[in-house]
């Protein structure tokens, strides 16, 4: 995962921070955003390989994020372990390219 950039979107600050730290321990660059619209703004100046969004709210910004990069959209209360597991397939595909 070295060199991979992941944008983490989660309204819950502690859960967002936990995921960012876990990704950084795995060697990824990880940055957080509060809501999907914040992530859209960040993508104007940042190239993210993957955006992971933990949110139950339908958000028009998700379509934009999906058009710009790989989007992993999960329910808001997805555990850290389940989130990391959901990231395995897109990470594997990205690393094989």
C-alpha positions as CSV (number, residue, x, y, z in Angstrom):
1,X,0.0,0.0,0.0
2,X,3.0,2.2,0.0
3,X,2.3,5.4,-2.0
4,X,-1.4,4.8,-2.2
5,X,-3.6,7.7,-1.3
6,X,-6.9,7.1,0.4
7,X,-9.5,9.8,1.2
8,X,-11.6,8.7,4.3
9,X,-15.0,10.3,4.7
10,X,-16.9,9.8,7.9
11,X,-18.9,12.2,10.1
12,X,-17.6,10.6,13.2
13,X,-14.2,12.1,14.0
14,X,-12.9,9.2,16.2
15,X,-13.9,6.5,13.7
16,X,-12.4,8.6,10.8
17,X,-9.2,9.0,12.7
18,X,-9.0,5.3,13.6
19,X,-9.3,4.4,9.9
20,X,-6.7,6.9,8.8
21,X,-4.2,5.6,11.4
22,X,-4.8,2.0,10.4
23,X,-4.2,2.9,6.7
24,X,-1.1,4.9,7.6
25,X,0.2,1.9,9.5
26,X,-0.2,-0.1,6.3
27,X,1.8,2.4,4.4
28,X,-0.9,4.4,2.7
29,X,-1.3,8.2,2.6
30,X,-4.6,8.8,4.3
31,X,-6.6,12.0,4.6
32,X,-9.9,12.6,6.2
33,X,-13.1,14.6,5.3
34,X,-16.2,15.1,7.3
35,X,-18.8,14.7,4.5
36,X,-18.8,13.7,0.8
37,X,-19.1,17.4,-0.3
38,X,-15.8,18.1,1.6
39,X,-14.2,15.2,-0.3
40,X,-15.3,16.7,-3.6
41,X,-13.6,20.0,-2.7
42,X,-10.4,18.1,-1.6
43,X,-10.3,16.3,-5.0
44,X,-9.8,19.6,-6.7
45,X,-6.3,19.7,-5.3
46,X,-5.6,16.1,-4.4
47,X,-5.3,12.9,-6.4
48,X,-6.8,10.1,-4.3
49,X,-6.5,6.5,-5.5
50,X,-9.5,5.4,-3.4
51,X,-12.2,7.3,-1.5
52,X,-14.0,5.4,1.3
53,X,-17.2,6.9,2.5
54,X,-19.0,5.6,5.6
55,X,-22.4,7.3,5.5
56,X,-26.1,6.3,5.4
57,X,-27.1,9.6,3.8
58,X,-27.9,9.7,0.1
59,X,-25.6,12.3,-1.3
60,X,-25.3,13.7,-4.8
61,X,-21.6,14.1,-4.2
62,X,-21.1,10.3,-4.3
63,X,-21.8,10.2,-8.1
64,X,-19.1,12.8,-8.6
65,X,-16.6,11.0,-6.4
66,X,-17.3,7.7,-8.3
67,X,-16.6,9.5,-11.6
68,X,-13.2,10.8,-10.3
69,X,-11.8,7.8,-8.5
70,X,-12.5,4.4,-7.0
71,X,-15.4,4.8,-4.5
72,X,-16.0,2.4,-1.6
73,X,-19.4,3.4,0.0
74,X,-20.3,1.7,3.2
75,X,-23.0,2.1,5.9
76,X,-22.1,4.7,8.5
77,X,-21.5,2.2,11.4
78,X,-19.3,-0.2,9.5
79,X,-16.6,-1.4,11.8
80,X,-12.9,-0.6,11.2
81,X,-12.2,-4.3,10.4
82,X,-15.1,-4.6,8.0
83,X,-14.0,-1.3,6.3
84,X,-10.5,-2.6,5.8
85,X,-11.9,-5.9,4.5
86,X,-14.1,-3.9,2.0
87,X,-11.0,-2.0,0.8
88,X,-9.0,-5.2,0.0
89,X,-10.6,-5.8,-3.5
90,X,-10.1,-2.3,-4.8
91,X,-6.6,-2.1,-3.3
92,X,-5.6,-5.4,-4.9
93,X,-7.0,-4.2,-8.3
94,X,-5.3,-0.8,-8.0
95,X,-1.9,-2.4,-7.0
96,X,-2.1,-4.9,-9.9
97,X,-2.5,-2.1,-12.5
